[in-house]
């Protein structure tokens, strides 16, 4: 792409344009070492000749290259250089491109607030009259930004805009590949959030697969063939067409040794999953081992998508404890990224991204931000709350335990059990049993202070965490709960109903494992029950 000269800049020389085009073609072919060499040489030569526009175009190629290679700091650095040169040339196309590559690099680098601001800036610079190649680059970078932020609906819309302005087979192939791989991620997310949307995406991607195959054959490069095999193998694996998936992923695994570490790791990971489902345990283990080796070489191991891939990898290796911890970290990071992105200050946003699509106004975006923030907070709260009683569940209890443990001071833990609860269900019905559990939760919660935590541990068992460092003070609180339950008028819920509690109380030392503290309190609880129930063993 040769940009038009402006009043403050000079046109790109024919020799420079030819070298730029060679670098762009190498980028499309996946010859990243050639791109880096060509790009750096061009920057140096253009600087020596004072050819500002040529330097800006070369810097843009390098920013895209390092973004593809996940070398994010370098991508951000070269994107900033594009912005500086574009500003000196008063060139909106360079401004839009520079902000777009900055946005995708920042999003991949887990800097969501900055990424959202860069997206806003890129959108403000875009003009429908810009060359199609510039608009495609901007839409593609917006797609990558939204995908890294977990905003798949916006990512798919951006990829559709990129497809609409892809004028050659090569550009259409890569735009369609980006759309399809984003669709796979969106389909995975929709599988547990929205079954109808997951089904719709499945049929859309199946419809794109033949065209992507045809375009890969038309291009005739090993890199394009490998990326097609990577997508189609992943799609067929999700659809249960395991034999086809195995063939395609096996070809992708050996088809392009110069692919990025992330691409090679992902192919090995998907292939390992397919082989495991086919019962080829040893081959699956070898692929998983290779994927693990590649994972250790990938930069930014704590990025949200990397945590998810490593979680999947350890699960494939039957290392469930590590997989669970990585899954927990991925969930926490995803929530953090979404909240940070949505809370970023985006002011005076009124821009067009295309002629008929992706038009956002300030009020609309802020309203969507509030809605998404509320939704994320609601989902996070539901994940930590017991559905019947409204108090914390086991997961919420473990989080509260970690928070108290991190403070480095001792605290109290009590296990409480509703006496003869089975008899309540048998004599008065399960409906009354549910009422008893809800009423017990309410009475106990009303008797606790803000720092304390009440959780339903399971069935009729409750757990209380008390920010008390003395046994006597903690015992006084549990006695208050015990008395509150015993003195409540239960007959108004069902004639003849009487409810009491048994409890076991222990003090937790700093650093004591959750399971160990629970086991000690549980032993105290059963001591109280063996002694006749309706009492506290501390």
VEXLUMFI-429484 format. One line per 8 residues: number of its first residue (from 0); their letters; for each residue z, y, x of C-alpha. Coordinates in Angstrom, 2 decimals, decimal comma, padded with zeros to 5 digits, always signed. Each point is the difference from the previous one (the first is absolute). Layout:
BEGIN
NUM	a	Z Y X; ...
***
This chain:
BEGIN
0	xxxxxxxx	+000,00 +000,00 +000,00; -001,04 +003,35 +001,41; +001,75 +002,90 -001,73; -001,90 +003,19 -000,70; +000,63 +002,90 +002,39; +002,13 +002,89 -001,19; +000,21 +003,63 +001,03; +002,83 -000,80 +002,39
8	xxxxxxxx	-001,36 -003,24 +001,40; -003,12 -001,47 +001,60; -002,05 -002,96 -001,24; +000,49 -003,37 +001,66; -002,54 -000,57 +002,76; -002,50 -002,82 -000,54; +001,37 -002,00 +002,97; +003,56 +000,38 -001,26
16	xxxxxxxx	-001,01 -000,98 -003,53; -001,64 -003,19 +001,30; +003,18 -000,94 +001,90; +002,13 +000,80 -003,05; -002,18 -002,23 -002,16; +000,34 -002,83 +002,55; +003,79 +000,34 -000,14; -000,04 -000,03 -003,82
24	xxxxxxxx	-002,13 -003,13 -000,06; +002,31 -001,72 +002,47; +002,91 +000,88 -002,29; -001,77 -001,61 -002,97; -000,73 -003,10 +002,12; +003,63 -000,34 +001,10; -000,79 +000,56 +003,69; +003,17 +001,98 +000,51
32	xxxxxxxx	+000,03 -000,02 +003,82; -003,49 +001,54 -000,01; +001,08 +002,61 -002,55; +002,98 +001,07 +002,10; -002,12 +000,31 +003,15; -002,80 +001,88 -001,77; +002,38 +002,30 -001,85; +002,08 +001,00 +003,02
40	xxxxxxxx	-003,14 +000,64 +002,10; -001,43 +002,16 -002,79; +003,17 +002,08 -000,29; +000,04 +000,64 +003,74; -003,71 +000,91 +000,15; +000,15 +002,27 -003,06; +003,04 +001,80 +001,39; -001,81 +000,56 +003,30
48	xxxxxxxx	-003,02 +001,48 -001,83; +002,05 +001,98 -002,52; -001,59 -002,01 -002,83; +002,78 +000,39 -002,57; -001,67 -001,75 -002,92; -000,93 -003,03 +002,08; +003,57 -000,22 +001,28; +001,31 +000,18 -003,59
56	xxxxxxxx	-002,31 -002,82 -001,14; +001,02 -002,16 +002,98; +003,69 +000,68 -000,68; -000,52 -001,06 -003,62; -001,54 -003,29 +001,12; +002,97 -000,62 +002,31; +002,49 +000,81 -002,77; -001,70 -002,55 -002,27
64	xxxxxxxx	-000,19 -002,56 +002,81; +003,70 +000,16 +000,86; +000,87 -000,10 -003,70; -001,98 -003,25 -000,35; +001,74 -001,40 +003,08; +003,46 +000,96 -001,38; +000,56 +002,28 +003,01; +001,48 +002,58 -002,31
72	xxxxxxxx	+001,40 +002,59 +002,44; -003,42 +000,33 +001,62; -001,70 +000,18 -003,39; +002,35 +002,80 -001,05; -000,60 +001,81 +003,31; -003,78 -000,10 -000,32; +000,16 +000,93 -003,69; +001,97 +003,09 +000,98
80	xxxxxxxx	-002,71 +000,84 +002,55; -002,63 -000,25 -002,76; +002,01 +002,47 -002,08; +000,29 +002,45 +002,90; -003,73 -000,11 +000,75; -000,92 +000,14 -003,69; +002,16 +003,08 -000,40; -001,68 +001,71 +002,96
88	xxxxxxxx	-003,40 -000,76 -001,57; +001,19 +000,97 -003,51; -001,41 -003,35 -001,17; +001,41 -001,44 -003,27; -001,61 -003,41 +000,56; +001,84 -000,42 +003,29; +003,18 +001,25 -001,67; -000,27 -002,56 -002,79
96	xxxxxxxx	-000,80 -002,80 +002,47; +002,81 +000,98 +002,38; +002,64 +000,10 -002,73; -001,27 -003,28 -001,47; +000,29 -001,97 +003,25; +003,39 +001,61 +000,59; +001,14 -001,14 -003,45; -000,97 -003,64 +000,53
104	xxxxxxxx	+001,59 -000,14 +003,47; +003,24 +001,63 -001,23; +000,20 -002,37 -002,98; -000,52 -003,03 +002,23; +002,66 +001,40 +002,34; +002,57 -000,03 -002,84; +000,14 +003,81 -000,25; -000,60 +000,27 -003,77
112	xxxxxxxx	+001,07 +003,60 -000,60; -002,34 +001,30 +002,72; -002,76 -002,33 -001,21; +000,18 +001,38 -003,55; -000,26 +003,56 +001,32; -003,02 -001,00 +002,11; -001,62 -001,62 -003,06; +000,55 +003,24 -001,91
120	xxxxxxxx	-001,60 +002,01 +002,81; -003,02 -002,34 +000,19; -000,56 +000,25 -003,76; +000,13 +003,79 +000,17; -002,73 +000,04 +002,65; -002,41 -002,39 -001,77; -003,04 +001,58 -001,61; -002,58 -001,91 -002,09
128	xxxxxxxx	-002,72 +001,78 +001,98; +001,10 -001,58 +003,28; -002,18 -002,73 +001,55; +000,48 -003,42 -001,61; +001,09 -001,43 +003,36; +002,84 +002,51 +000,26; +001,18 -000,68 -003,55; -000,13 -003,75 +000,60
136	xxxxxxxx	+002,18 +000,39 +003,11; +002,54 +002,08 -001,93; +000,13 -002,44 -002,94; +000,36 -002,94 +002,39; +002,91 +001,63 +001,81; +001,64 +000,87 -003,32; -000,38 -003,65 -000,99; +001,72 -001,11 +003,19
144	xxxxxxxx	+002,77 +002,56 -000,53; +000,72 -001,03 -003,59; -000,15 -003,69 +000,92; +002,53 +000,44 +002,81; +002,27 +001,87 -002,44; -000,23 -002,88 -002,51; -001,83 +002,19 -002,56; -002,75 -002,50 -000,82
152	xxxxxxxx	-001,34 +001,64 -003,18; -000,77 +003,19 +001,91; -001,33 -002,02 +002,96; -002,49 -001,86 -002,20; -001,19 +003,25 -001,59; -000,56 +001,51 +003,46; -001,93 -003,09 +001,11; -002,26 +000,24 -003,07
160	xxxxxxxx	-000,80 +003,59 +000,97; -000,84 -001,15 +003,54; -002,32 -002,67 -001,41; -001,79 +002,56 -002,14; -001,07 +002,05 +003,05; -000,77 -002,90 +002,41; -003,74 +000,40 +000,57; -000,83 -002,80 +002,47
168	xxxxxxxx	+000,60 -003,76 -000,01; +002,45 +000,30 +002,88; +002,06 +002,73 -001,67; -000,08 -001,78 -003,36; +001,16 -003,24 +001,64; +003,04 +001,64 +001,58; +000,83 +002,01 -003,11; -000,25 -003,13 -002,13
176	xxxxxxxx	+002,06 -001,99 +002,52; +002,74 +002,65 -000,10; -000,08 -000,02 -003,79; +000,19 -003,80 -000,18; +002,86 -000,41 +002,49; +001,93 +002,75 -001,77; -000,68 -001,86 -003,23; +001,58 -003,14 +001,46
184	xxxxxxxx	+003,19 +001,93 +000,82; -000,03 +001,56 -003,47; -000,53 -003,43 -001,57; +003,02 -001,38 +001,89; +002,13 +002,90 -001,23; -001,27 -000,32 -003,59; +000,67 -003,76 -000,03; +003,73 +000,66 -000,51
192	xxxxxxxx	-000,24 +003,39 -001,74; -003,02 -000,17 -002,32; -001,73 -003,30 -000,69; -002,85 +001,63 -001,95; -000,83 +002,34 +002,89; +000,15 -002,89 +002,49; -002,48 -001,93 -002,16; -002,32 +003,02 -000,23
200	xxxxxxxx	+000,04 +000,51 +003,75; -000,76 -003,68 +000,58; -003,23 +000,24 -002,01; -000,95 +003,32 +001,61; +000,38 -001,42 +003,51; -001,87 -003,18 -000,91; -002,85 +002,23 -001,16; -000,05 +001,89 +003,33
208	xxxxxxxx	+000,10 -003,12 +002,23; -003,75 -000,87 -000,23; -001,05 +003,58 +000,83; +002,35 +000,11 +002,98; -001,47 -003,30 +001,24; -003,55 +001,33 -000,38; +000,83 +003,23 +001,84; +001,66 -001,93 +002,85
216	xxxxxxxx	-003,15 -002,10 +000,42; -002,13 +003,17 -000,10; +002,02 +001,60 +002,78; -000,16 -003,19 +002,07; +002,99 +000,81 +002,24; +002,81 -002,45 +000,81; +002,54 +002,69 -000,86; -001,35 +000,50 -003,53
224	xxxxxxxx	-000,19 -003,76 -000,55; +003,61 -000,44 +001,18; +001,28 +002,71 -002,33; -001,90 -001,51 -002,95; +001,51 -003,42 +000,79; +003,45 +001,60 +000,27; -000,26 +001,54 -003,49; -001,74 -002,89 -001,76
232	xxxxxxxx	+002,35 -002,55 +001,57; +003,00 +002,03 -001,15; -001,43 +000,34 -003,52; -000,83 -003,69 -000,37; +003,43 -000,97 +001,33; +001,63 +002,08 -002,73; -002,25 -001,67 -002,59; +000,86 -003,53 +001,17
240	xxxxxxxx	-003,46 -000,71 +001,42; +001,61 -001,35 +003,15; -002,92 -001,88 +001,58; -002,21 +003,11 -000,10; +002,86 +002,16 +001,22; +000,63 -002,32 +002,93; -003,65 +000,04 +001,08; -000,29 +003,80 -000,18
248	xxxxxxxx	+003,33 +000,75 +001,67; -000,71 -002,53 +002,77; -003,29 +001,78 +000,68; +001,76 +003,38 -000,02; +002,61 -001,27 +002,47; -002,62 -000,73 +002,67; -002,79 +002,37 -001,05; +001,07 +003,18 +001,80
256	xxxxxxxx	+002,49 -000,21 +002,89; -000,20 +003,79 +000,45; +001,48 +000,72 -003,45; +003,27 +001,91 -000,22; +003,28 -001,83 +000,40; +000,85 +000,71 -003,63; -003,27 -001,49 -001,29; +000,34 -003,09 +002,21
264	xxxxxxxx	+003,65 -000,49 -001,01; -000,76 +000,37 -003,70; -002,81 -002,57 +000,17; +002,28 -002,52 +001,78; +002,72 +000,68 -002,56; -002,29 -000,60 -002,99; -001,50 -003,07 +001,63; +003,46 -001,44 +000,67
272	xxxxxxxx	+000,91 +000,45 -003,68; -003,18 -001,76 -001,15; +000,45 -002,89 +002,44; +003,60 -000,44 -001,13; -001,11 -000,21 -003,63; -002,61 -002,58 +001,01; +002,73 -002,12 +001,61; -001,18 +000,52 +003,59
280	xxxxxxxx	+003,45 +000,80 +001,33; -000,74 -000,19 +003,73; -003,11 +002,20 -000,20; +001,89 +002,46 -002,19; +002,82 +000,13 +002,52; -002,44 +000,73 +002,84; -001,56 +002,89 -001,95; +003,43 +001,36 -000,88
288	xxxxxxxx	+001,05 -000,19 +003,66; -003,13 +001,90 +001,03; +000,66 +002,62 -002,69; +003,56 +000,38 +001,26; -001,20 +000,58 +003,57; -002,43 +002,66 -001,24; +002,74 +001,64 -002,11; +002,16 +000,55 +003,07
296	xxxxxxxx	-002,83 +002,05 +001,56; -000,55 +002,31 -002,99; +001,38 +003,52 +000,22; +002,36 +001,37 -002,70; +001,63 -003,36 -000,89; +002,28 +001,76 -002,51; -002,82 +001,48 -002,10; +000,14 -001,13 -003,62
304	xxxxxxxx	-003,17 -002,12 +000,06; +000,97 -001,60 +003,32; +003,40 -000,99 -001,42; -001,76 -001,64 -002,95; -002,44 -001,93 +002,20; +002,82 -001,20 +002,24; +002,00 -001,03 -003,07; -002,98 -002,09 -001,19
312	xxxxxxxx	-000,39 -001,45 +003,48; +003,60 -001,17 +000,35; -000,11 -001,46 -003,52; -003,07 -002,02 +001,03; +001,98 -001,29 +002,98; +002,86 -000,98 -002,38; +002,25 +002,57 +001,70; +001,38 +001,22 -003,29
320	xxxxxxxx	+002,99 +001,92 +001,30; -002,22 +002,22 +002,17; -002,54 +000,28 -002,82; +002,67 +001,14 -002,46; +001,32 +002,66 +002,37; -003,51 +001,31 +000,72; -000,75 +000,02 -003,72; +003,15 +002,03 -000,61
328	xxxxxxxx	-001,01 +002,47 +002,72; -003,52 +000,24 -001,45; +001,37 +000,78 -003,46; +002,34 +002,66 +001,37; -002,76 +001,56 +002,13; -002,45 +000,01 -002,93; +002,50 +001,80 -002,23; +000,70 +002,49 +002,79
336	xxxxxxxx	-003,70 +000,66 +000,58; -000,72 +000,53 -003,70; +002,96 +002,29 -000,53; -000,75 +002,01 +003,13; -003,64 +000,38 -000,98; +000,82 +001,04 -003,53; +002,72 +002,42 +001,05; -002,20 +001,80 +002,52
344	xxxxxxxx	-000,55 +003,66 -000,85; -003,62 +000,34 -001,13; -000,59 +003,59 -001,04; -002,97 +001,82 -001,48; -002,11 -003,18 -000,38; -003,16 +000,76 -001,96; -003,01 -001,69 +001,58; -002,94 -002,18 -000,74
352	xxxxxxxx	-000,61 -003,26 +001,84; -003,30 -000,75 -001,74; -002,25 +001,36 -002,72; +001,66 -001,90 -002,86; +002,99 -001,85 +001,43; +003,26 +000,37 +001,90; +000,79 +003,53 -001,27; +003,71 +000,69 +000,19
360	xxxxxxxx	+001,96 +003,00 -001,11; +003,51 +000,93 +001,16; +001,70 -000,71 -003,31; -001,71 -003,38 -000,40; +000,88 -001,15 +003,49; +003,61 +001,13 -000,28; +000,33 -001,77 -003,34; -001,41 -003,20 +001,48
368	xxxxxxxx	+002,33 +000,41 +002,98; +003,00 +000,29 -002,31; -001,15 -003,01 -002,00; -000,51 -002,16 +003,08; +003,30 +001,11 +001,55; +001,81 -000,82 -003,24; -001,78 -003,35 -000,21; +000,89 -000,95 +003,58
376	xxxxxxxx	+003,63 +001,01 -000,57; +000,08 -001,96 -003,24; -001,47 -003,14 +001,58; +002,41 +000,28 +002,95; +002,96 +000,37 -002,37; -001,13 -002,94 -002,15; -000,24 -002,18 +003,11; +003,70 +000,66 +000,71
384	xxxxxxxx	+001,34 -000,23 -003,59; +001,08 -002,91 -002,20; -002,07 +000,04 -003,17; +002,76 -001,13 -002,38; +002,97 +002,09 +001,12; -001,58 +003,01 +001,71; +002,21 -000,38 +003,10; -001,30 -000,96 +003,44
392	xxxxxxxx	-001,57 -003,43 +000,50; +000,27 -002,23 +003,06; -002,62 +002,05 +001,88; +001,78 +003,25 -000,86; +003,31 -001,52 +001,09; -001,42 -000,97 +003,39; -001,36 +003,54 +000,48; +003,40 +001,53 -000,86
400	xxxxxxxx	+001,67 -002,46 +002,39; -002,35 +001,03 +002,82; +000,68 +003,68 -000,69; +003,78 -000,51 +000,21; -000,33 -002,20 +003,09; -002,12 +002,63 +001,74; +002,89 +002,46 -000,38; +001,92 -002,09 +002,57
408	xxxxxxxx	+003,27 -000,18 -001,98; +001,76 -002,77 -001,90; -000,30 -000,20 -003,79; +000,99 -002,32 -002,85; -002,03 -002,61 -001,85; +001,09 -001,74 -003,20; -001,55 -002,85 -001,97; +000,87 +000,03 -003,73
416	xxxxxxxx	-000,72 -002,71 -002,56; +000,27 +000,12 -003,82; +002,46 -002,76 -000,89; -001,29 -002,86 -002,20; -003,36 +001,71 -000,48; -001,72 -003,26 -000,97; +002,50 -000,31 -002,83; -001,00 +003,50 -001,20
424	xxxxxxxx	-003,65 -001,04 -000,15; +000,78 -003,30 -001,71; +002,46 +001,37 -002,59; -001,39 +003,46 -000,72; -003,74 -000,28 +001,00; -002,02 +001,15 +003,00; -000,58 +003,34 -001,71; +003,74 +000,68 +000,11
432	xxxxxxxx	+000,02 -001,22 +003,60; -002,57 +002,66 +000,90; +002,10 +002,63 -001,79; +003,05 -001,08 +002,03; -001,89 +000,35 +003,30; -001,32 +003,46 -000,93; +003,41 +001,19 -001,22; +001,77 -001,32 +003,12
440	xxxxxxxx	-002,55 +001,83 +002,15; +000,53 +003,25 -001,88; +003,82 -000,21 +000,10; +000,10 -000,78 +003,71; -002,60 +002,65 +000,91; +002,05 +002,63 -001,84; +003,02 -000,93 +002,13; -001,73 +000,36 +003,39
448	xxxxxxxx	-000,67 +003,04 +002,18; -003,44 +001,20 +001,01; -000,05 -001,58 +003,50; +000,95 -003,44 -001,37; -002,58 -002,57 -001,11; +000,12 -002,43 -002,94; -002,58 -002,79 -000,06; -000,73 -003,04 -002,12
456	xxxxxxxx	-000,07 -002,77 +002,57; -001,27 -002,64 -002,39; +000,89 -001,48 -003,41; +003,48 +001,24 -000,92; +000,93 +000,92 +003,59; +000,28 +003,61 +001,15; +000,50 +001,51 +003,45; +001,72 +003,28 +000,81
464	xxxxxxxx	-000,28 +001,89 +003,29; +002,78 +002,54 +000,58; -000,03 +002,71 +002,66; +003,69 -000,69 +000,65; +001,38 -000,78 +003,43; +003,44 -001,22 -001,15; +000,64 -003,22 -001,90; +002,64 +001,60 -002,22
472	xxxxxxxx	-002,33 +002,76 -001,20; -002,83 -002,47 -000,64; +002,33 -002,35 -001,89; +001,11 +002,88 -002,23; -003,63 +000,64 -001,00; -000,68 -003,66 -000,83; +003,24 -000,18 -002,00; -001,20 +003,02 -001,96
480	xxxxxxxx	-003,27 -001,77 -000,79; +001,86 -003,17 -000,92; +002,31 +001,89 -002,38; -002,89 +001,94 -001,55; -001,79 -003,23 -000,93; +003,13 -001,71 -001,28; +001,11 +002,95 -002,17; -003,39 +000,58 -001,64
488	xxxxxxxx	-000,23 -000,85 -003,72; -002,48 -002,87 +000,21; +000,54 -001,04 -003,62; -002,23 +002,83 -001,17; -002,92 -001,83 +001,61; +000,96 -003,38 -001,47; +003,20 -001,00 -001,90; +002,35 -001,98 +002,23
496	xxxxxxxx	-001,82 +000,93 +003,24; +002,27 +000,49 +003,04; -001,34 +000,77 +003,48; +001,81 -000,06 +003,37; -001,09 +000,09 +003,62; +000,85 -001,90 +003,15; -000,62 +001,72 +003,35; +000,02 -000,62 +003,73
504	xxxxxxxx	+000,37 +002,96 +002,38; -000,64 +000,18 +003,77; -000,26 +002,76 +002,58; -003,31 +000,10 +001,90; +000,01 +000,74 +003,72; -002,74 +002,21 +001,54; -003,05 -002,11 +000,82; +001,03 -003,02 -002,12
512	xxxxxxxx	-002,98 -001,83 -001,50; -000,54 +000,37 -003,74; -000,06 -003,75 -000,65; +003,25 -000,52 +001,93; +001,84 +002,72 -001,92; -001,27 -001,36 -003,34; +001,14 -003,52 +000,93; +003,52 +001,24 +000,82
520	xxxxxxxx	+000,28 +001,94 -003,24; -001,38 -002,96 -001,95; +002,68 -002,24 +001,49; +002,68 +002,48 -001,15; -001,56 +000,08 -003,46; +000,15 -003,76 -000,36; +003,59 +000,11 +001,21; +000,80 +002,33 -002,91
528	xxxxxxxx	-001,77 -002,30 -002,45; +001,79 -003,09 +001,30; +003,32 +001,85 -000,39; -000,63 +000,44 -003,72; -002,62 +002,78 -000,36; +000,61 +003,57 -001,25; +001,32 +001,06 +003,39; -000,98 +001,49 +003,38
536	xx	+000,22 -001,80 +003,35; -000,06 +002,53 +002,86
***
